[in-house]
Amino acid sequence: MNFATPLLLSLRLSLVTMVLLFITGIPLAYWLVFSRTKWKFIIESVVALPLVLPPTVLGFYLLMAIGGNSIIGQWYEAIFNSTLAFSFQGLILGSFLYSLPFAVQPFQTSFSSVDKKLLEASWSLGRSHVYTFFSVILPLSRQGIITGCVLSFAHTLGEFGVVLMIGGNIPGVTRVASVAIYDEVQSLDYGNANMYSAILLFFSFTILAIVYFTNRRFIRTL
């Protein structure tokens, strides 16, 4: 198997997960900040659960939920003629759920920090909530949005427990870089394990450096 395949698979998984979290995380974070529903703390708890839940626990219950004997698994197989568990699509689902708080919480913090007087001024001028969101909230929240996207990407890139539980170790399909490192160590091939680890370390450091650099520049422009 090509040495680069697990790395490319990890990058692809991280990118797809980040895009999905951006699309769904922003409206969810907006609702959590501005909704007056009393029971929204339940949704906040569900979103934050992966922060304290062991990855193997989340992976196990996801495997039970999307496996061949589950309703979701059978429905997916009937429509797409393939299994959701032990597939790249299953990895996307697991990574999405496990990285959810790393995107939503920075979005949420950024939205809540926007000056309420600016929102009230926009509404008093007759602007809709949708217009106010795209013209006021979103531009002023770009720092948190960038942070959330990058953190979710980096977190997915290094995830091991969830992807192993629901994806297994299928070369070219679910064998991401973190699983490849585990395999190489098990095989006592520390050279390849070191190469995978060094590349992931480089990517993670670079991503965090970009976040901090971008945030510094953003603060200076305020």
PyRosetta script that sets phi, psi and omega in degrees:
from pyrosetta import init, pose_from_sequence

init()
pose = pose_from_sequence("MNFATPLLLSLRLSLVTMVLLFITGIPLAYWLVFSRTKWKFIIESVVALPLVLPPTVLGFYLLMAIGGNSIIGQWYEAIFNSTLAFSFQGLILGSFLYSLPFAVQPFQTSFSSVDKKLLEASWSLGRSHVYTFFSVILPLSRQGIITGCVLSFAHTLGEFGVVLMIGGNIPGVTRVASVAIYDEVQSLDYGNANMYSAILLFFSFTILAIVYFTNRRFIRTL")
pose.set_psi(1, 141.9)
pose.set_omega(1, 179.4)
pose.set_phi(2, -61.9)
pose.set_psi(2, 133.8)
pose.set_omega(2, -179.9)
pose.set_phi(3, -59.1)
pose.set_psi(3, -33.7)
pose.set_omega(3, -174.8)
pose.set_phi(4, -79.4)
pose.set_psi(4, -16.1)
pose.set_omega(4, -174.5)
pose.set_phi(5, -57.6)
pose.set_psi(5, -49.5)
pose.set_omega(5, 178.3)
pose.set_phi(6, -60.8)
pose.set_psi(6, -36.0)
pose.set_omega(6, 179.5)
pose.set_phi(7, -67.5)
pose.set_psi(7, -45.2)
pose.set_omega(7, 178.5)
pose.set_phi(8, -64.2)
pose.set_psi(8, -37.0)
pose.set_omega(8, 178.1)
pose.set_phi(9, -65.4)
pose.set_psi(9, -40.5)
pose.set_omega(9, 177.8)
pose.set_phi(10, -64.3)
pose.set_psi(10, -43.1)
pose.set_omega(10, 178.8)
pose.set_phi(11, -64.3)
pose.set_psi(11, -41.5)
pose.set_omega(11, 178.4)
pose.set_phi(12, -63.7)
pose.set_psi(12, -44.3)
pose.set_omega(12, 179.2)
pose.set_phi(13, -62.6)
pose.set_psi(13, -43.5)
pose.set_omega(13, -179.2)
pose.set_phi(14, -64.8)
pose.set_psi(14, -40.8)
pose.set_omega(14, -178.7)
pose.set_phi(15, -67.0)
pose.set_psi(15, -46.5)
pose.set_omega(15, 179.6)
pose.set_phi(16, -63.1)
pose.set_psi(16, -42.9)
pose.set_omega(16, 179.4)
pose.set_phi(17, -62.7)
pose.set_psi(17, -43.4)
pose.set_omega(17, 179.8)
pose.set_phi(18, -61.4)
pose.set_psi(18, -43.2)
pose.set_omega(18, -180.0)
pose.set_phi(19, -63.8)
pose.set_psi(19, -44.1)
pose.set_omega(19, 179.1)
pose.set_phi(20, -64.1)
pose.set_psi(20, -39.6)
pose.set_omega(20, 178.6)
pose.set_phi(21, -68.5)
pose.set_psi(21, -34.0)
pose.set_omega(21, 176.1)
pose.set_phi(22, -64.8)
pose.set_psi(22, -44.2)
pose.set_omega(22, -177.0)
pose.set_phi(23, -68.2)
pose.set_psi(23, -43.6)
pose.set_omega(23, -176.1)
pose.set_phi(24, -92.9)
pose.set_psi(24, -28.0)
pose.set_omega(24, -175.7)
pose.set_phi(25, -72.2)
pose.set_psi(25, -34.1)
pose.set_omega(25, -178.8)
pose.set_phi(26, -65.4)
pose.set_psi(26, -50.9)
pose.set_omega(26, 176.7)
pose.set_phi(27, -64.0)
pose.set_psi(27, -34.3)
pose.set_omega(27, 178.0)
pose.set_phi(28, -65.7)
pose.set_psi(28, -44.1)
pose.set_omega(28, 178.6)
pose.set_phi(29, -64.3)
pose.set_psi(29, -39.4)
pose.set_omega(29, 177.9)
pose.set_phi(30, -61.3)
pose.set_psi(30, -44.6)
pose.set_omega(30, 179.3)
pose.set_phi(31, -64.0)
pose.set_psi(31, -40.8)
pose.set_omega(31, -180.0)
pose.set_phi(32, -65.0)
pose.set_psi(32, -31.7)
pose.set_omega(32, -178.7)
pose.set_phi(33, -80.5)
pose.set_psi(33, -43.4)
pose.set_omega(33, -169.9)
pose.set_phi(34, -104.3)
pose.set_psi(34, -10.2)
pose.set_omega(34, 178.3)
pose.set_phi(35, -72.8)
pose.set_psi(35, 142.8)
pose.set_omega(35, 177.7)
pose.set_phi(36, -102.2)
pose.set_psi(36, 11.9)
pose.set_omega(36, 178.7)
pose.set_phi(37, -64.3)
pose.set_psi(37, 130.2)
pose.set_omega(37, -175.2)
pose.set_phi(38, -68.1)
pose.set_psi(38, -30.4)
pose.set_omega(38, -175.3)
pose.set_phi(39, -92.2)
pose.set_psi(39, 13.3)
pose.set_omega(39, -179.1)
pose.set_phi(40, -67.2)
pose.set_psi(40, -16.9)
pose.set_omega(40, 177.0)
pose.set_phi(41, -62.7)
pose.set_psi(41, -25.3)
pose.set_omega(41, 177.6)
pose.set_phi(42, -67.9)
pose.set_psi(42, -43.7)
pose.set_omega(42, 178.1)
pose.set_phi(43, -65.1)
pose.set_psi(43, -40.2)
pose.set_omega(43, 177.3)
pose.set_phi(44, -60.7)
pose.set_psi(44, -39.1)
pose.set_omega(44, 179.3)
pose.set_phi(45, -66.8)
pose.set_psi(45, -40.2)
pose.set_omega(45, 178.9)
pose.set_phi(46, -65.0)
pose.set_psi(46, -42.6)
pose.set_omega(46, 179.7)
pose.set_phi(47, -62.7)
pose.set_psi(47, -40.7)
pose.set_omega(47, -176.7)
pose.set_phi(48, -82.7)
pose.set_psi(48, -10.1)
pose.set_omega(48, -174.8)
pose.set_phi(49, -54.9)
pose.set_psi(49, -40.8)
pose.set_omega(49, 179.5)
pose.set_phi(50, -61.0)
pose.set_psi(50, -17.3)
pose.set_omega(50, 178.9)
pose.set_phi(51, -68.9)
pose.set_psi(51, -29.6)
pose.set_omega(51, -176.8)
pose.set_phi(52, -114.3)
pose.set_psi(52, -12.2)
pose.set_omega(52, -177.4)
pose.set_phi(53, -86.1)
pose.set_psi(53, 131.1)
pose.set_omega(53, 176.4)
pose.set_phi(54, -57.5)
pose.set_psi(54, 136.7)
pose.set_omega(54, -178.5)
pose.set_phi(55, -56.0)
pose.set_psi(55, -34.9)
pose.set_omega(55, -179.3)
pose.set_phi(56, -67.8)
pose.set_psi(56, -32.1)
pose.set_omega(56, 178.0)
pose.set_phi(57, -67.8)
pose.set_psi(57, -48.2)
pose.set_omega(57, 177.5)
pose.set_phi(58, -61.1)
pose.set_psi(58, -43.8)
pose.set_omega(58, 179.5)
pose.set_phi(59, -62.5)
pose.set_psi(59, -39.2)
pose.set_omega(59, -179.8)
pose.set_phi(60, -63.9)
pose.set_psi(60, -48.1)
pose.set_omega(60, -178.2)
pose.set_phi(61, -69.0)
pose.set_psi(61, -32.5)
pose.set_omega(61, 174.1)
pose.set_phi(62, -66.0)
pose.set_psi(62, -39.4)
pose.set_omega(62, 178.1)
pose.set_phi(63, -62.9)
pose.set_psi(63, -39.9)
pose.set_omega(63, 176.8)
pose.set_phi(64, -66.5)
pose.set_psi(64, -33.3)
pose.set_omega(64, -176.3)
pose.set_phi(65, -77.5)
pose.set_psi(65, -30.2)
pose.set_omega(65, -175.5)
pose.set_phi(66, -114.3)
pose.set_psi(66, 3.3)
pose.set_omega(66, 179.9)
pose.set_phi(67, -66.1)
pose.set_psi(67, 172.2)
pose.set_omega(67, -176.1)
pose.set_phi(68, -63.5)
pose.set_psi(68, -21.7)
pose.set_omega(68, -179.8)
pose.set_phi(69, -93.0)
pose.set_psi(69, -4.1)
pose.set_omega(69, -179.0)
pose.set_phi(70, -90.1)
pose.set_psi(70, 161.9)
pose.set_omega(70, 178.7)
pose.set_phi(71, -63.6)
pose.set_psi(71, -44.0)
pose.set_omega(71, -179.6)
pose.set_phi(72, -63.4)
pose.set_psi(72, -45.2)
pose.set_omega(72, -179.9)
pose.set_phi(73, -62.5)
pose.set_psi(73, -42.7)
pose.set_omega(73, 179.6)
pose.set_phi(74, -67.8)
pose.set_psi(74, -38.9)
pose.set_omega(74, 178.2)
pose.set_phi(75, -63.9)
pose.set_psi(75, -45.0)
pose.set_omega(75, -179.8)
pose.set_phi(76, -63.2)
pose.set_psi(76, -43.2)
pose.set_omega(76, -178.8)
pose.set_phi(77, -66.8)
pose.set_psi(77, -36.0)
pose.set_omega(77, 179.6)
pose.set_phi(78, -67.3)
pose.set_psi(78, -34.2)
pose.set_omega(78, -177.4)
pose.set_phi(79, -84.3)
pose.set_psi(79, -46.1)
pose.set_omega(79, -172.6)
pose.set_phi(80, -103.0)
pose.set_psi(80, -3.2)
pose.set_omega(80, 178.3)
pose.set_phi(81, 57.8)
pose.set_psi(81, 36.1)
pose.set_omega(81, 176.6)
pose.set_phi(82, -156.6)
pose.set_psi(82, 160.3)
pose.set_omega(82, -178.5)
pose.set_phi(83, -85.5)
pose.set_psi(83, 149.0)
pose.set_omega(83, 177.1)
pose.set_phi(84, -83.4)
pose.set_psi(84, -40.3)
pose.set_omega(84, 174.5)
pose.set_phi(85, -69.5)
pose.set_psi(85, 147.9)
pose.set_omega(85, -179.6)
pose.set_phi(86, 57.4)
pose.set_psi(86, 42.0)
pose.set_omega(86, 175.8)
pose.set_phi(87, -139.6)
pose.set_psi(87, 165.4)
pose.set_omega(87, 179.1)
pose.set_phi(88, -65.1)
pose.set_psi(88, -35.1)
pose.set_omega(88, 178.0)
pose.set_phi(89, -63.6)
pose.set_psi(89, -36.9)
pose.set_omega(89, 176.1)
pose.set_phi(90, -64.9)
pose.set_psi(90, -38.6)
pose.set_omega(90, 176.3)
pose.set_phi(91, -61.7)
pose.set_psi(91, -39.2)
pose.set_omega(91, 179.1)
pose.set_phi(92, -62.3)
pose.set_psi(92, -45.3)
pose.set_omega(92, 179.2)
pose.set_phi(93, -60.7)
pose.set_psi(93, -47.8)
pose.set_omega(93, -179.3)
pose.set_phi(94, -64.4)
pose.set_psi(94, -42.7)
pose.set_omega(94, -179.9)
pose.set_phi(95, -67.2)
pose.set_psi(95, -36.9)
pose.set_omega(95, 177.9)
pose.set_phi(96, -60.0)
pose.set_psi(96, -49.0)
pose.set_omega(96, -178.3)
pose.set_phi(97, -68.3)
pose.set_psi(97, -39.7)
pose.set_omega(97, -176.2)
pose.set_phi(98, -73.8)
pose.set_psi(98, -29.0)
pose.set_omega(98, -179.8)
pose.set_phi(99, -96.3)
pose.set_psi(99, 0.6)
pose.set_omega(99, -176.4)
pose.set_phi(100, -53.1)
pose.set_psi(100, -50.4)
pose.set_omega(100, -178.1)
pose.set_phi(101, -65.7)
pose.set_psi(101, -25.5)
pose.set_omega(101, -179.5)
pose.set_phi(102, -71.1)
pose.set_psi(102, -18.5)
pose.set_omega(102, 175.1)
pose.set_phi(103, -99.9)
pose.set_psi(103, -48.2)
pose.set_omega(103, -172.6)
pose.set_phi(104, -66.9)
pose.set_psi(104, -42.8)
pose.set_omega(104, -176.0)
pose.set_phi(105, -65.1)
pose.set_psi(105, -43.2)
pose.set_omega(105, 173.4)
pose.set_phi(106, -63.2)
pose.set_psi(106, -38.7)
pose.set_omega(106, 176.2)
pose.set_phi(107, -59.9)
pose.set_psi(107, -46.7)
pose.set_omega(107, -176.8)
pose.set_phi(108, -62.0)
pose.set_psi(108, -46.1)
pose.set_omega(108, 179.4)
pose.set_phi(109, -62.1)
pose.set_psi(109, -40.2)
pose.set_omega(109, -179.2)
pose.set_phi(110, -67.9)
pose.set_psi(110, -42.5)
pose.set_omega(110, 178.9)
pose.set_phi(111, -63.8)
pose.set_psi(111, -42.0)
pose.set_omega(111, -176.7)
pose.set_phi(112, -70.7)
pose.set_psi(112, -18.6)
pose.set_omega(112, -179.2)
pose.set_phi(113, -86.7)
pose.set_psi(113, -7.4)
pose.set_omega(113, 177.9)
pose.set_phi(114, -67.8)
pose.set_psi(114, 133.6)
pose.set_omega(114, -178.3)
pose.set_phi(115, -59.0)
pose.set_psi(115, 121.9)
pose.set_omega(115, -178.0)
pose.set_phi(116, -63.7)
pose.set_psi(116, -25.6)
pose.set_omega(116, 179.4)
pose.set_phi(117, -64.7)
pose.set_psi(117, -33.3)
pose.set_omega(117, 177.7)
pose.set_phi(118, -67.5)
pose.set_psi(118, -38.5)
pose.set_omega(118, 178.7)
pose.set_phi(119, -67.0)
pose.set_psi(119, -44.4)
pose.set_omega(119, 179.6)
pose.set_phi(120, -63.8)
pose.set_psi(120, -36.7)
pose.set_omega(120, 177.8)
pose.set_phi(121, -64.3)
pose.set_psi(121, -40.5)
pose.set_omega(121, 178.8)
pose.set_phi(122, -65.7)
pose.set_psi(122, -43.8)
pose.set_omega(122, -179.8)
pose.set_phi(123, -67.2)
pose.set_psi(123, -36.7)
pose.set_omega(123, -179.6)
pose.set_phi(124, -66.7)
pose.set_psi(124, -23.2)
pose.set_omega(124, 176.8)
pose.set_phi(125, -84.7)
pose.set_psi(125, 4.0)
pose.set_omega(125, 177.7)
pose.set_phi(126, 88.1)
pose.set_psi(126, 10.1)
pose.set_omega(126, 179.2)
pose.set_phi(127, -76.6)
pose.set_psi(127, 144.6)
pose.set_omega(127, -179.9)
pose.set_phi(128, -75.4)
pose.set_psi(128, 166.9)
pose.set_omega(128, 177.4)
pose.set_phi(129, -64.8)
pose.set_psi(129, -34.8)
pose.set_omega(129, 179.3)
pose.set_phi(130, -66.5)
pose.set_psi(130, -44.9)
pose.set_omega(130, 178.6)
pose.set_phi(131, -63.2)
pose.set_psi(131, -43.3)
pose.set_omega(131, -179.9)
pose.set_phi(132, -62.3)
pose.set_psi(132, -38.4)
pose.set_omega(132, 180.0)
pose.set_phi(133, -63.8)
pose.set_psi(133, -49.8)
pose.set_omega(133, -175.4)
pose.set_phi(134, -76.3)
pose.set_psi(134, -25.9)
pose.set_omega(134, -175.8)
pose.set_phi(135, -98.5)
pose.set_psi(135, -23.6)
pose.set_omega(135, -176.4)
pose.set_phi(136, -118.4)
pose.set_psi(136, -58.7)
pose.set_omega(136, -173.2)
pose.set_phi(137, -66.7)
pose.set_psi(137, -50.2)
pose.set_omega(137, -175.0)
pose.set_phi(138, -62.3)
pose.set_psi(138, -47.8)
pose.set_omega(138, 178.9)
pose.set_phi(139, -61.9)
pose.set_psi(139, -37.3)
pose.set_omega(139, -178.6)
pose.set_phi(140, -78.0)
pose.set_psi(140, -10.2)
pose.set_omega(140, -177.9)
pose.set_phi(141, -107.3)
pose.set_psi(141, 12.1)
pose.set_omega(141, -173.0)
pose.set_phi(142, -62.6)
pose.set_psi(142, -30.7)
pose.set_omega(142, 179.3)
pose.set_phi(143, -63.0)
pose.set_psi(143, -46.8)
pose.set_omega(143, 178.8)
pose.set_phi(144, -67.8)
pose.set_psi(144, -34.0)
pose.set_omega(144, 179.5)
pose.set_phi(145, -67.4)
pose.set_psi(145, -44.3)
pose.set_omega(145, 177.5)
pose.set_phi(146, -61.8)
pose.set_psi(146, -44.1)
pose.set_omega(146, 179.9)
pose.set_phi(147, -61.3)
pose.set_psi(147, -46.1)
pose.set_omega(147, -179.3)
pose.set_phi(148, -62.7)
pose.set_psi(148, -42.6)
pose.set_omega(148, 180.0)
pose.set_phi(149, -65.1)
pose.set_psi(149, -44.8)
pose.set_omega(149, -177.0)
pose.set_phi(150, -69.4)
pose.set_psi(150, -41.7)
pose.set_omega(150, 179.2)
pose.set_phi(151, -63.9)
pose.set_psi(151, -40.8)
pose.set_omega(151, 178.4)
pose.set_phi(152, -65.7)
pose.set_psi(152, -36.6)
pose.set_omega(152, 177.0)
pose.set_phi(153, -64.4)
pose.set_psi(153, -48.6)
pose.set_omega(153, -177.9)
pose.set_phi(154, -66.1)
pose.set_psi(154, -38.2)
pose.set_omega(154, -179.6)
pose.set_phi(155, -66.0)
pose.set_psi(155, -41.2)
pose.set_omega(155, 177.8)
pose.set_phi(156, -66.3)
pose.set_psi(156, -36.6)
pose.set_omega(156, -178.2)
pose.set_phi(157, -60.0)
pose.set_psi(157, -35.7)
pose.set_omega(157, -177.0)
pose.set_phi(158, -102.6)
pose.set_psi(158, 5.4)
pose.set_omega(158, -176.8)
pose.set_phi(159, -67.8)
pose.set_psi(159, 141.0)
pose.set_omega(159, -177.4)
pose.set_phi(160, -127.0)
pose.set_psi(160, -54.2)
pose.set_omega(160, -171.2)
pose.set_phi(161, -61.2)
pose.set_psi(161, -49.8)
pose.set_omega(161, -177.0)
pose.set_phi(162, -66.2)
pose.set_psi(162, -45.9)
pose.set_omega(162, -176.7)
pose.set_phi(163, -66.8)
pose.set_psi(163, -32.7)
pose.set_omega(163, 178.6)
pose.set_phi(164, -70.6)
pose.set_psi(164, -38.3)
pose.set_omega(164, -177.8)
pose.set_phi(165, -67.3)
pose.set_psi(165, -44.3)
pose.set_omega(165, -174.0)
pose.set_phi(166, -99.6)
pose.set_psi(166, -13.3)
pose.set_omega(166, -178.4)
pose.set_phi(167, -112.9)
pose.set_psi(167, -20.6)
pose.set_omega(167, -177.6)
pose.set_phi(168, 70.6)
pose.set_psi(168, -145.0)
pose.set_omega(168, -175.2)
pose.set_phi(169, -141.3)
pose.set_psi(169, 66.1)
pose.set_omega(169, -177.6)
pose.set_phi(170, -98.9)
pose.set_psi(170, 113.5)
pose.set_omega(170, -177.6)
pose.set_phi(171, -55.9)
pose.set_psi(171, 131.3)
pose.set_omega(171, 177.9)
pose.set_phi(172, 79.8)
pose.set_psi(172, -6.2)
pose.set_omega(172, -177.4)
pose.set_phi(173, -121.7)
pose.set_psi(173, -55.4)
pose.set_omega(173, -177.6)
pose.set_phi(174, -129.2)
pose.set_psi(174, 1.5)
pose.set_omega(174, -179.1)
pose.set_phi(175, -83.6)
pose.set_psi(175, 86.2)
pose.set_omega(175, -179.9)
pose.set_phi(176, -81.0)
pose.set_psi(176, 177.1)
pose.set_omega(176, -173.0)
pose.set_phi(177, -63.3)
pose.set_psi(177, -39.9)
pose.set_omega(177, -179.1)
pose.set_phi(178, -64.5)
pose.set_psi(178, -37.9)
pose.set_omega(178, 176.8)
pose.set_phi(179, -70.2)
pose.set_psi(179, -36.6)
pose.set_omega(179, 178.7)
pose.set_phi(180, -62.8)
pose.set_psi(180, -37.9)
pose.set_omega(180, 177.5)
pose.set_phi(181, -62.1)
pose.set_psi(181, -44.8)
pose.set_omega(181, 178.7)
pose.set_phi(182, -60.6)
pose.set_psi(182, -42.5)
pose.set_omega(182, 179.4)
pose.set_phi(183, -62.7)
pose.set_psi(183, -44.7)
pose.set_omega(183, -177.7)
pose.set_phi(184, -65.7)
pose.set_psi(184, -37.4)
pose.set_omega(184, 177.3)
pose.set_phi(185, -66.9)
pose.set_psi(185, -41.3)
pose.set_omega(185, 177.5)
pose.set_phi(186, -61.6)
pose.set_psi(186, -31.6)
pose.set_omega(186, 179.6)
pose.set_phi(187, -88.9)
pose.set_psi(187, 3.2)
pose.set_omega(187, -178.9)
pose.set_phi(188, 63.5)
pose.set_psi(188, 22.8)
pose.set_omega(188, 176.3)
pose.set_phi(189, -95.3)
pose.set_psi(189, 79.7)
pose.set_omega(189, -175.0)
pose.set_phi(190, -72.7)
pose.set_psi(190, -19.3)
pose.set_omega(190, 177.7)
pose.set_phi(191, -64.9)
pose.set_psi(191, -52.1)
pose.set_omega(191, 178.3)
pose.set_phi(192, -66.7)
pose.set_psi(192, -37.8)
pose.set_omega(192, 178.2)
pose.set_phi(193, -60.7)
pose.set_psi(193, -40.0)
pose.set_omega(193, 178.7)
pose.set_phi(194, -66.4)
pose.set_psi(194, -39.4)
pose.set_omega(194, 179.8)
pose.set_phi(195, -64.2)
pose.set_psi(195, -48.0)
pose.set_omega(195, 177.3)
pose.set_phi(196, -59.3)
pose.set_psi(196, -45.8)
pose.set_omega(196, -177.6)
pose.set_phi(197, -63.8)
pose.set_psi(197, -42.1)
pose.set_omega(197, -179.3)
pose.set_phi(198, -64.2)
pose.set_psi(198, -39.6)
pose.set_omega(198, 179.7)
pose.set_phi(199, -66.8)
pose.set_psi(199, -43.8)
pose.set_omega(199, 178.0)
pose.set_phi(200, -65.3)
pose.set_psi(200, -38.1)
pose.set_omega(200, 176.8)
pose.set_phi(201, -61.6)
pose.set_psi(201, -43.4)
pose.set_omega(201, 179.1)
pose.set_phi(202, -62.5)
pose.set_psi(202, -46.7)
pose.set_omega(202, 179.2)
pose.set_phi(203, -60.6)
pose.set_psi(203, -46.6)
pose.set_omega(203, -177.6)
pose.set_phi(204, -62.9)
pose.set_psi(204, -45.5)
pose.set_omega(204, 179.4)
pose.set_phi(205, -63.0)
pose.set_psi(205, -44.4)
pose.set_omega(205, -179.7)
pose.set_phi(206, -61.2)
pose.set_psi(206, -43.5)
pose.set_omega(206, -179.5)
pose.set_phi(207, -62.1)
pose.set_psi(207, -46.4)
pose.set_omega(207, 179.9)
pose.set_phi(208, -65.6)
pose.set_psi(208, -38.4)
pose.set_omega(208, 178.1)
pose.set_phi(209, -62.6)
pose.set_psi(209, -39.7)
pose.set_omega(209, 178.3)
pose.set_phi(210, -64.0)
pose.set_psi(210, -41.8)
pose.set_omega(210, 179.6)
pose.set_phi(211, -61.3)
pose.set_psi(211, -50.4)
pose.set_omega(211, -178.3)
pose.set_phi(212, -65.4)
pose.set_psi(212, -38.4)
pose.set_omega(212, 178.4)
pose.set_phi(213, -65.0)
pose.set_psi(213, -44.8)
pose.set_omega(213, 179.9)
pose.set_phi(214, -63.7)
pose.set_psi(214, -43.2)
pose.set_omega(214, -179.9)
pose.set_phi(215, -64.4)
pose.set_psi(215, -38.5)
pose.set_omega(215, 178.2)
pose.set_phi(216, -63.1)
pose.set_psi(216, -44.4)
pose.set_omega(216, 179.4)
pose.set_phi(217, -65.1)
pose.set_psi(217, -36.9)
pose.set_omega(217, 179.8)
pose.set_phi(218, -65.7)
pose.set_psi(218, -42.3)
pose.set_omega(218, -179.4)
pose.set_phi(219, -64.2)
pose.set_psi(219, -38.7)
pose.set_omega(219, -179.3)
pose.set_phi(220, -67.3)
pose.set_psi(220, -27.4)
pose.set_omega(220, -179.2)
pose.set_phi(221, -82.3)
pose.set_psi(221, -10.4)
pose.set_omega(221, -179.6)
pose.set_phi(222, -74.9)
pose.dump_pdb("model.pdb")
